[in-house]
Amino acid sequence: MKRSILSICILLASVSLVFANIYKKYDVRSGLSGNCVRSILQDSIGYMWFATQDGLNRFNGIEFTNYGHSSENGGNSYMNIVTICRHQDNNQIWVASTEKLYLFDSREEKFSVFDTQTEDGVTVNSVFGMAYDNDGQLWIGTTNGLFIYNEKKGTLRHYLHSLSDPHSLPDNHVWVIYNDSFGTIWIGTRNGLAKYNQRTDNFTGYISEDTSFGRPACNEIISLMESSQGVLW
């Protein structure tokens, strides 16, 4: 009996050591410019990119390279990055800070401000979600509605919530955009989910009417993902 208990203890200790070696923690002591990591992507070369509250970080598997962090800018300003998205040319990265939207050239290692405006002169800021559709247009979710950027034409369209239009966005705070396997664009907002209807150029909203502990259900959508069976989570 004692031998069995000892064998089990050794087995559990071995399993614990195996699982302990699976995970590795990276933080500012490892070279990250900030411990608050909000978005991650891998580029076509294999580099990992991390968006933090104090700049953009590239990881080559050994060390981090920081861009736009406070020490680089003399400690006076820094890039508080909310999300990043790989450009369709695979060489550049869209970098959304709390102030502006940038395009980062990974070869030249330089940021350029996205300054395209709508026909009404509206600019993009406070970006929280980005995704490309199947036509190569960039969808940009902000706290001021939804923008669609056609890079080939250099045009920028703007969509807002309207109380008088049931087919408008559910809310102007757009947190996440997702392009599913069928090419359908889904938009997660502060007040529900929306599906873009390309044929009619409008939106179908989905809001839960369920209650939780006697209170209305929270309809704020902050993340979207599709399963292998085509179910949207």
Long-range contacts (C-beta under 8 A, 24 or more apart in sequence): 26-59, 26-64, 30-64, 31-57, 31-63, 31-64, 31-66, 32-57, 32-64, 32-66, 33-57, 33-64, 33-66, 33-69, 33-70, 34-69, 38-81, 38-82, 38-83, 39-81, 39-82, 39-83, 39-84, 40-84, 41-84, 41-85, 41-86, 41-93, 43-86, 43-90, 43-93, 43-106, 44-86, 44-90, 44-91, 47-106, 49-84, 49-93, 51-81, 51-82, 51-83, 51-84, 51-95, 52-81, 53-80, 53-81, 54-78, 54-79, 54-80, 55-79, 55-81, 56-81, 56-84, 56-93, 56-95, 56-104, 58-106, 67-104, 67-109, 67-111, 68-95, 68-111, 82-127, 82-128, 83-127, 83-128, 83-129, 83-130, 85-130, 85-131, 85-132, 85-138, 88-132, 88-136, 94-130, 94-138, 96-127, 96-128, 96-130, 98-126, 99-125, 100-125, 101-125, 101-127, 101-140, 116-149, 116-154, 116-155, 116-156, 117-156, 118-147, 118-156, 118-157, 118-158, 120-158, 122-156, 122-158, 124-156, 128-174, 128-175, 128-176, 129-174, 129-175, 129-176, 129-177, 129-187, 129-188, 130-177, 131-177, 131-178, 131-179, 131-185, 132-179, 133-179, 133-183, 133-185, 134-179, 134-183, 139-177, 139-179, 139-185, 139-187, 140-177, 141-174, 141-175, 141-176, 141-177, 141-187, 141-188, 142-174, 143-172, 143-173, 143-174, 144-172, 145-169, 145-172, 145-174, 146-174, 146-177, 146-187, 159-203, 165-202, 166-205, 167-197, 167-200, 167-202, 167-203, 167-204, 167-205, 168-202, 168-203, 169-194, 169-203, 169-205, 170-194, 170-203, 170-205, 170-207, 170-219, 175-220, 175-221, 175-222, 176-221, 176-222, 176-223, 176-224, 177-224, 178-224, 178-225, 178-226, 178-232, 180-226, 180-230, 180-232, 181-226, 181-230, 182-230, 186-224, 186-232, 188-221, 188-222, 188-223, 188-224, 189-220, 189-221, 190-220, 191-219, 191-220, 192-219, 192-221, 193-219, 193-221, 193-224
